[in-house]
Amino acid sequence: MKLSSFTDKRYIDLDLEAGSKPEVLSAMVALLAASPKVTSGETLLRDVLDREELVTTGVGYGVAFPHAKSKAVKDVTFAFARTGGDVDYGALDGAPVRLIFLIGAPKEQEPSRVYLNLMARLSFLMKDEANRTALLEASSVADVLKIFDSVK
């Protein structure tokens, strides 16, 4: 499974301008809403916000994985952003967030294993400090896509 096959360079922002968690989530959904895999940015944002109310998706180490299964998503996809500065995201470790992966999946027909496998692989990628540093220092979207696909 190549992580890059679930996204596109158009859904990657290396200098996301957002100063708060709500701004991050709105901007990330706007990125992903441009995908033909997403039918409604408004619906996806509502589903992401509903999911976020259950427990924060800020997992620590400056990383967040907001996600939702949504009727507005036709196929598993994700967007990635690196913020221009630290964002108070309410992460589990209390640290600010700079690396965000917004993951969307169909609510009804999506095979859960694809969604869960994607989330597991992204989590594995972010467990490694060298990968987090590489994403923070990447100078191009092409570099980011190479980092994504370095996960075996």
N, C-alpha and C positions, 0 to 999 in steps of 0.2 A: 504494500500500500504506500504510494507516494503521497505525502501530505499535500504537495502542490496541486494534486489532481482535484482537491476539494475547494480550491480558491482560484483567484486570478489576480494578476498584477493590479487590476483596477480596484480590488478590494483590500489593498494594502496601503496604509498611510504611515510614513516614517516621521511625520511631524504633526501629529494630531493636536490641534489646539482645543484643549478642554481643561477647565480648572476644577471640575467637580465630577463626582460619579454620575449624576444625571446627564451632564454634558457629554461625558465619555460614552454612555450608553446610547444617547440620541445620535451622536456622531458615528458611532460604530454601526448602528442600524441603518443610518443613511448610506453608509458605504455599501453594506450588504444588500440594501434595497435596490441597488442598481443591477443586481444579478437577475438573469432570467429565471433563476431558481426561487426567487422571492416574488410573491404576487402583491403583497401589501406591507409597506414599511410600518404603517400605523399599527397593524395587527401584530406584526413581529415585535415592535417596541413594547406594546402592551403585554405580550407574553413574556418577554425578557424581564420587564419590570415586575410582573407577577412572580416569576421564578426567583428574582433577586430578593423579594420580600421574605421568602422562606428562610434563606441563609445567604450570607454574602458569597460571591464567587471569587472574591479576592483571596487567593489561596496562600499568599505569602511570597517572599523573595521578590516583591515588585511585580507580581504577575496576577492577572485576573482572567477567568474563563467564563464570562457571562454566556448563558446558553438557554435555549428553549426548544421544545417541540411545539410547532405552530402550524395551524391550518394555512398560514401564509407562506409556508416553505414547501416547495415541490420535491426537493432532493437535498441531501446532506451537503452543507457548505459552511465555509467560515471566512471571516474577515480578520485581518491582523492590523494592529496599530501600535505605534510607539509614540508616547506623548512627548511633547516638548519639555515638560517638567514634571515634577512629582505631583500626583493626584491623590488626595485623601479619599480612598475608596472603601474604607471600613474593612480592610483585609483582616484575615484571621490573626496575623502576626502584628497588626497595628502599623505596619510599614506602608509607605505610599506606593502607588502602582505606577508603572511606566510601560509595561508590556501587556497588551490586551488581545485576547482571542475571542471573538464573538462567533459562537457556533449555533447554527440553526438546523433543524431537522423537521421533516413532516410529522404532524401529530398522529396521524392514523396509520398510514400504510408503510412507514419507514421501518426497515429491518433494524431492530435495536442494536444488533451486533455491529453494524456499520457506524452508527452514532457513538456507541460506547467505545469501539475500537479507535475511532478518530480522537475522542477525548483522552483515551489512555495514551495514545502515541504523542499527542501534544503535551500531556502531563509529563511523560517520560522525557521529552525534549527539554522541558523547562526545569526538570530536576537538576540538570547539569549546569553548574555555574558558568562553565565555559560557553555553553549555548546561550545563556541569558546575556552574557557579556557580548558575545558575537552579535546578537540581535540589537543590543543597545548601540553597538559601534558600526553596524552595517551602513554602508554609504549608498546602497542602491537596493531597489526591489529585487533585482536579479540575485544579489547576495543573500537576501532574506529567503528567497525560494530555494537556493542551494542549501542553506542551513536547514530549512524544513525537510528537504529530501536527504539530509545526512543521517536521519534516524533510520536504523535498520530494524 
